Amino acid sequence: MAGIGFQLRKLSREDTLSSVIAAVGHAAVIAAGPWLFTILSLAGITLTTERVAGLETLAAFRIVIIYVFAISLVLTAPVTMVATRLVADALWLKKPELVRPLLLGANTVALAATGIGSLFLIAYFQPPKTTAAALAAGSMLVGLIWVVLSFCGAVRDYRGVTLSFLAGLFVSMLASISAAILGAGSAGIAFGFLAGLTVTFFGLTWRVLATFPQPVADPMSGLRALRAGAVDYWRLALGAFAGTAGVWIDKWVFWFSPAGEQLSVGLFHAPLYDSAMFISSLGIIPALSAFVIRLETDFFERYQQYYATISAHGTYGQIEEARSRMHGFTLDNLTLITVSQIGVCAVLALTAPLIIDALGLQFRQVAILRYGALGAVFQFVFIACSAMLLFFDRRRLYLGLQCAFLALMTGLTLVSVRLGPDYYGAGYFLACLVSGFLAYRFADHTFSNLNYLTFIGNNPSIQASSALRRKSLFERLGARWSKFRTG
């Protein structure tokens, strides 16, 4: 699924400054397209309509959009994870005709999940009808975007993906600003925003369908494949749910804490915490862009070389040499990107007072912004190492790390809330620090013991044989227990 990354790497290697800048820009869109779309749109709409719409209306509009992205990301994460794995399997087996049915099935499940989730939220918060309609429609639409964006990893047309987001951004700002000028209220501005997201969704979908033009013979085959995939890859699905919930759980804790406030539309937020953390989260985008262009693609090439050496019946020395090259190169480049990320976040932390002042925020948010910038460094390490573990099919370990991340983020955020405003953001930083360290250690251990994992630990035949022996042992014990009970 790293096909688009290889095209960006080719672009970045051209001998012009513009090609390097273009590669970084495209990679940022691939890695964090919905994120960038939302931040740029919200900033532009707020700056241009504040005097017309008023602060309260804009605050209600922003919180609807934030809830839309939170609901859709968490509820569709299991679907996108399983669908991505199935698409990767289909491409590996050279069966591209399976991609379209999977996209159709994943979109169907995403619509159902986000629709039901938004209905639960509407029943709990009981917002006005127009706000409820925007919340439900937005959740389902953004859920579809998460799904199709995951399929775009196999699309080599990075320009088409970027143009889809840029076109949607233009339409979103135009429609939202027009709605604000016409006095349509927060719900009207939200529907204007969703008009742009609709353009982005159709643009991304068109790129996927153009790349995989094979017709759909059986519309239900995608749903059946996803159901079977959910059984086979349930650890991936649960891990994706836990990981994305961990990304949002600190915000949810603050929303329902004494620091939270309820808006007129019935939804909660924590403006003191939210605004500073959303700004600091921008610091992770350069590292994610570098991951798409360099680390993922170069790692994948060495990954293929390692398994090609095994398939070619190479000697143990040749296999070990391939493993060592992959190990050293991958972790060295991860360290290099992380050091660069530390520099970006250090600048963000040092200029925090200037940023807070320029955006008209409160001075006590400086500490939150700094904690968030530092935490973003280790969150990138956690994301990158978790992704690499999936290449080696370490599903159980992946699930454990995502659950640990969720538990740490929940517990440490609750502690920081209890300690008071001086410690807001410290829970996020510590959770990312510990999770990043654990993920790195497990990734390093995986690389070091890859030969054992390949031939024994992850060998399906050995696992099946072990499971059969365990089953036979339990059957014998059960028979002896039954014999003992009957005398």
C-alpha positions in Angstrom: 0.0 0.0 0.0 3.1 2.3 -0.2 2.7 2.8 -3.9 2.0 6.6 -3.6 5.1 7.0 -1.4 7.3 5.6 -4.2 6.0 8.2 -6.6 6.7 11.0 -4.1 10.2 9.7 -3.5 10.9 9.9 -7.2 9.6 13.5 -7.2 11.8 14.4 -4.2 14.9 13.1 -5.9 14.6 15.5 -8.8 17.4 18.1 -8.8 15.1 21.1 -8.2 14.0 22.9 -5.1 10.4 23.1 -6.3 10.2 19.3 -6.7 11.4 18.7 -3.1 8.9 21.3 -1.8 6.1 19.7 -4.0 7.0 16.2 -2.7 6.8 17.4 0.9 3.5 19.2 0.3 1.9 16.2 -1.4 3.2 13.9 1.4 1.6 16.2 4.0 -1.7 15.8 2.2 -1.4 12.0 2.0 -0.4 11.7 5.6 -2.8 14.3 7.1 -5.1 15.5 4.4 -8.4 15.7 6.4 -6.4 17.2 9.3 -4.9 20.0 7.2 -8.2 20.5 5.4 -10.0 21.1 8.7 -7.4 23.4 10.2 -7.0 25.6 7.1 -10.8 25.7 6.5 -11.6 26.6 10.2 -8.9 29.2 10.3 -10.0 30.8 7.0 -13.7 30.8 7.9 -13.1 32.2 11.4 -10.9 35.0 10.2 -13.3 36.1 7.4 -16.6 35.7 9.2 -16.0 36.6 12.9 -17.5 40.0 12.6 -20.5 38.8 10.6 -21.4 35.6 12.3 -20.2 36.3 15.9 -18.0 34.3 18.3 -20.8 32.2 19.7 -22.0 31.0 16.3 -18.4 30.2 15.1 -17.7 28.3 18.3 -20.8 26.2 17.8 -19.8 25.6 14.2 -16.3 24.6 15.1 -17.4 22.1 17.8 -19.8 20.4 15.4 -16.9 19.9 13.0 -14.6 18.6 15.8 -17.3 16.1 16.9 -17.7 15.0 13.3 -14.1 14.2 12.9 -13.8 12.5 16.3 -16.8 10.3 15.8 -15.9 9.3 12.2 -12.3 8.6 12.9 -12.8 6.3 15.9 -15.8 4.4 14.5 -14.4 3.8 11.0 -10.8 3.0 12.1 -11.6 -0.8 12.5 -13.2 -0.8 9.0 -10.3 1.0 7.3 -7.7 -1.2 9.0 -9.3 -4.4 8.0 -10.1 -3.1 4.5 -6.5 -1.9 4.0 -5.2 -5.3 5.0 -7.5 -7.0 2.6 -6.6 -4.6 -0.3 -2.9 -5.2 0.4 -3.6 -9.0 0.3 -5.5 -8.6 -3.0 -2.7 -6.6 -4.6 -0.1 -9.1 -3.3 -2.1 -12.0 -4.9 -2.5 -9.9 -8.1 -6.2 -9.7 -7.9 -7.1 -6.0 -8.4 -10.7 -6.9 -9.2 -11.3 -7.4 -5.5 -10.5 -3.7 -4.7 -13.8 -2.1 -5.9 -16.0 -4.6 -4.0 -13.9 -3.9 -0.9 -14.4 -0.2 -1.3 -18.1 -0.6 -1.7 -18.4 -2.9 1.3 -16.1 -0.7 3.5 -18.2 2.4 2.6 -21.4 0.6 3.5 -20.1 -0.5 6.9 -18.6 3.0 7.6 -22.0 4.6 6.8 -23.8 2.3 9.2 -21.2 2.7 12.0 -21.0 6.5 11.9 -24.8 6.8 11.4 -25.5 4.8 14.5 -22.8 6.5 16.5 -24.1 10.0 15.6 -27.6 9.0 16.6 -26.4 8.0 20.1 -24.6 11.4 20.5 -27.7 13.2 19.3 -29.9 11.3 21.8 -27.4 12.1 24.6 -26.8 15.8 23.9 -30.1 16.6 22.3 -28.9 19.5 20.1 -31.2 21.6 17.9 -32.5 19.7 14.9 -30.4 21.6 12.4 -27.3 20.9 14.4 -28.2 17.3 14.8 -28.7 17.0 11.0 -25.2 18.6 10.4 -23.6 16.3 13.0 -25.1 13.1 11.5 -24.5 14.0 7.8 -21.0 15.2 8.6 -20.1 12.1 10.6 -21.2 9.8 7.7 -19.5 11.9 5.0 -16.1 12.1 6.8 -16.4 8.4 7.6 -16.5 7.8 3.9 -13.5 10.0 3.4 -11.4 8.1 5.9 -12.3 4.9 4.1 -11.4 6.1 0.6 -8.3 7.8 1.8 -7.0 4.5 3.1 -7.5 3.0 -0.4 -5.5 5.9 -1.9 -2.3 4.4 -0.5 -2.4 2.1 -3.5 -3.0 5.0 -5.9 0.1 6.5 -7.6 -1.7 9.7 -8.6 -0.6 11.9 -5.8 -1.5 15.1 -7.8 -5.1 13.9 -8.1 -5.3 13.3 -4.3 -3.9 16.7 -3.5 -6.1 18.4 -6.1 -9.2 16.7 -4.5 -8.4 18.3 -1.2 -7.5 21.7 -2.6 -10.8 21.8 -4.6 -12.7 20.7 -1.5 -11.0 23.4 0.5 -11.9 26.1 -1.9 -15.6 25.0 -2.1 -15.8 24.6 1.7 -14.5 28.1 2.4 -16.7 29.7 -0.3 -19.9 27.9 0.8 -19.2 28.4 4.6 -18.4 32.1 4.2 -21.5 32.6 2.0 -23.7 30.9 4.6 -22.2 33.1 7.4 -22.9 36.3 5.4 -26.5 35.1 4.7 -27.0 34.5 8.4 -27.6 30.8 8.1 -26.3 30.1 11.7 -23.8 27.5 12.9 -25.6 24.6 11.2 -25.7 26.5 7.9 -22.0 27.2 8.0 -21.4 23.5 8.9 -23.4 22.4 5.8 -21.3 24.8 3.7 -18.2 23.1 5.1 -19.6 19.7 4.3 -20.2 20.8 0.7 -16.4 21.1 0.3 -15.8 17.7 1.9 -18.3 16.2 -0.6 -16.1 17.5 -3.4 -13.1 15.9 -1.8 -14.8 12.6 -1.3 -15.9 12.3 -4.9 -12.4 13.4 -6.1 -10.7 10.7 -4.0 -13.2 8.1 -5.0 -12.8 8.9 -8.7 -9.0 8.4 -8.4 -9.4 5.0 -6.7 -12.0 3.8 -9.3 -9.8 5.1 -12.2 -6.8 3.1 -10.8 -8.9 -0.1 -10.4 -11.4 -0.1 -13.3 -12.4 -3.7 -13.0 -16.2 -4.0 -12.8 -18.0 -5.3 -9.7 -19.5 -8.7 -10.5 -21.0 -9.3 -7.0 -21.9 -6.1 -4.9 -22.2 -8.2 -1.7 -18.7 -9.8 -2.1 -17.0 -6.9 -0.4 -19.2 -7.2 2.7 -18.6 -10.9 2.9 -14.9 -10.3 2.6 -14.9 -7.7 5.3 -16.9 -10.0 7.6 -14.3 -12.8 7.1 -11.5 -10.3 7.4 -12.9 -9.0 10.7 -12.8 -12.6 12.1 -9.2 -13.2 10.8 -7.9 -9.7 11.7 -9.9 -8.9 14.8 -6.8 -7.8 16.6 -6.0 -5.2 13.9 -9.6 -3.9 14.1 -9.6 -3.7 17.9 -6.2 -2.2 17.9 -7.2 0.5 15.4 -10.2 1.4 17.5 -8.1 1.6 20.7 -5.4 3.7 19.0 -7.7 6.2 17.5 -9.7 6.4 20.7 -6.4 7.1 22.4 -5.9 10.1 20.1 -9.1 11.7 21.2 -9.6 10.4 24.8 -7.7 13.3 26.4 -10.0 15.8 24.7 -13.1 13.8 25.9 -11.8 13.8 29.4 -11.3 17.5 29.4 -14.7 18.2 27.8 -16.5 16.5 30.7 -14.2 17.8 33.4 -14.5 21.1 35.4 -12.5 22.7 32.5 -15.2 21.8 30.0 -18.0 24.2 28.9 -21.3 23.5 27.3 -22.3 25.5 24.2 -25.8 26.7 23.3 -26.1 23.7 20.9 -25.7 21.3 23.8 -22.2 20.0 22.9 -19.2 20.2 25.3 -15.7 21.5 24.7 -12.7 22.7 26.7 -11.4 25.8 24.9 -8.4 26.3 27.2 -7.1 22.9 26.4 -8.4 22.3 22.9 -7.0 25.3 21.0 -3.5 24.9 22.4 -3.4 21.1 21.7 -4.8 21.5 18.2 -2.0 24.0 17.4 0.7 21.8 18.8 -0.6 18.8 16.8 0.5 20.6 13.6 4.1 19.9 14.7 3.8 16.2 13.8 3.0 16.8 10.1 6.6 17.3 8.9 7.6 14.0 10.5 4.6 12.2 9.0 5.5 13.6 5.6 9.1 12.4 5.9 7.7 9.0 6.9 5.6 8.7 3.7 8.4 9.9 1.4 11.5 8.2 2.9 11.1 5.8 5.8 8.1 3.8 4.6 9.3 3.3 1.1 12.9 2.6 1.8 12.0 0.3 4.6 9.6 -1.5 2.3 12.3 -2.1 -0.3 14.6 -3.7 2.3 11.6 -5.6 3.7 11.1 -7.1 0.2 14.8 -7.8 -0.2 14.8 -9.7 3.1 11.9 -12.0 2.1 13.2 -12.3 -1.5 16.5 -13.7 0.0 14.5 -16.3 1.9 12.3 -17.2 -1.1 15.5 -17.7 -3.2 16.8 -20.2 -0.6 19.6 -17.9 0.5 22.1 -19.1 3.1 21.7 -18.1 6.7 24.5 -15.6 6.4 22.8 -13.9 3.4 19.5 -13.8 5.3 21.1 -12.4 8.4 22.9 -9.8 6.3 19.6 -8.7 4.7 18.0 -8.5 8.1 20.8 -6.5 9.5 20.7 -4.0 6.6 16.9 -3.5 7.1 17.3 -3.2 10.9 20.1 -0.7 10.8 18.7 1.4 8.0 15.2 1.6 9.3 16.0 2.5 12.9 18.8 5.0 11.8 16.3 6.8 9.6 13.6 6.7 12.2 16.1 8.4 14.6 17.1 11.0 12.0 13.4 11.9 11.4 12.8 12.0 15.1 15.7 14.3 15.7 14.4 16.6 13.0 11.0 16.5 14.6 12.5 17.5 17.9 13.9 20.5 16.2 10.5 21.5 14.8 8.8 21.0 18.2 11.6 22.9 20.0 10.9 25.9 17.8 7.2 25.6 18.4 7.8 25.4 22.2 10.2 28.3 22.2 7.9 30.5 20.2 4.8 29.5 22.1 4.3 32.9 23.7 4.4 34.6 20.3 2.0 32.1 18.8 -0.4 32.5 21.7 -0.3 36.3 21.5 -0.7 36.3 17.7 -3.8 34.1 17.9 -5.3 36.1 20.7 -5.3 33.1 23.1 -4.7 33.2 26.9 -1.1 33.3 28.2 -1.7 30.3 30.5 -2.1 28.2 27.4 1.7 28.5 26.7 2.4 25.5 29.0 -0.3 23.4 27.3 1.1 24.2 23.9 4.6 23.2 25.0 3.5 19.9 26.5 1.6 19.2 23.3 4.6 20.0 21.1 6.9 17.7 23.1 4.3 15.0 23.2 4.0 15.1 19.3 7.6 14.0 19.0 6.9 10.7 20.8 3.5 10.3 19.3 5.2 10.1 15.9 7.6 7.5 17.2 4.7 5.5 18.5 2.8 5.8 15.1 5.9 4.9 13.0 6.9 1.9 15.1 3.4 0.6 15.3 3.1 0.8 11.5 6.4 -1.2 11.1 5.2 -3.9 13.4 2.2 -4.5 11.1 4.6 -5.3 8.2 5.7 -8.4 10.2 2.2 -9.4 11.2 2.7 -8.8 14.9 -1.0 -8.3 15.4 -1.1 -9.3 19.1 1.7 -6.9 19.9 0.1 -4.1 17.9 -3.2 -4.6 19.8 -1.3 -4.5 23.2 0.5 -1.3 22.3 -2.7 0.5 21.2 -4.6 -0.6 24.3 -1.6 0.5 26.5 -1.7 3.9 24.7 -5.4 4.3 25.3 -5.0 3.3 29.0 -2.0 5.6 29.6 -3.7 8.6 27.8 -6.9 8.1 29.9 -5.2 7.6 33.2 -2.6 10.3 32.9 -5.0 12.9 31.5 -7.4 12.2 34.5 -4.4 12.8 36.8 -3.4 16.1 35.1 -7.0 17.3 35.4 -7.0 16.6 39.1 -3.6 18.4 39.5 -5.0 21.6 38.0 -4.4 24.0 35.1 -0.6 24.1 35.6 -0.5 20.5 34.6 -2.9 20.5 31.6 -1.2 18.7 28.8 1.3 16.9 31.0 -0.8 13.7 30.8 -0.7 13.8 27.0 3.0 14.3 27.0 3.8 11.5 29.4 1.4 9.1 27.7 3.1 9.7 24.4 6.5 9.4 25.9 5.9 6.1 27.5 4.0 4.7 24.5 6.7 5.9 22.1 9.4 4.3 24.2 7.5 1.0 24.4 6.8 0.9 20.7 10.4 1.6 19.8 11.7 -1.1 22.1 9.3 -3.7 20.7 10.1 -2.6 17.1 13.9 -2.9 17.8 13.3 -6.4 19.5 11.3 -7.4 16.4 14.0 -6.5 14.0 16.7 -8.2 16.2 14.7 -11.4 16.4 13.2 -11.4 12.9 14.8 -14.6 11.8 13.2 -16.5 14.7 9.9 -14.8 14.1 10.0 -15.6 10.4 10.8 -19.2 10.6 9.2 -20.2 14.0 7.4 -17.4 15.9 5.1 -16.3 13.0 5.2 -19.5 11.0 1.6 -20.5 10.3 2.4 -24.3 10.1 4.2 -24.2 13.4 1.4 -22.1 15.0 -1.2 -24.6 13.7 0.8 -27.5 15.0 1.2 -25.9 18.4 -2.5 -25.1 18.6 -3.3 -28.7 17.6 -1.0 -30.0 20.4 -2.6 -27.7 22.9 -6.1 -28.8 21.8 -5.1 -32.5 22.1 -3.6 -31.9 25.6 -6.8 -30.2 26.8 -8.9 -33.0 25.3 -6.8 -35.6 27.3 -7.1 -33.6 30.5 -10.9 -33.3 29.9 -11.2 -37.0 29.4 -9.2 -37.8 32.6 -11.3 -35.3 34.5 -14.5 -37.0 33.3 -13.2 -40.4 34.1 -12.2 -39.2 37.6 -15.7 -37.7 38.3 -17.5 -40.9 37.1 -15.3 -43.0 39.4 
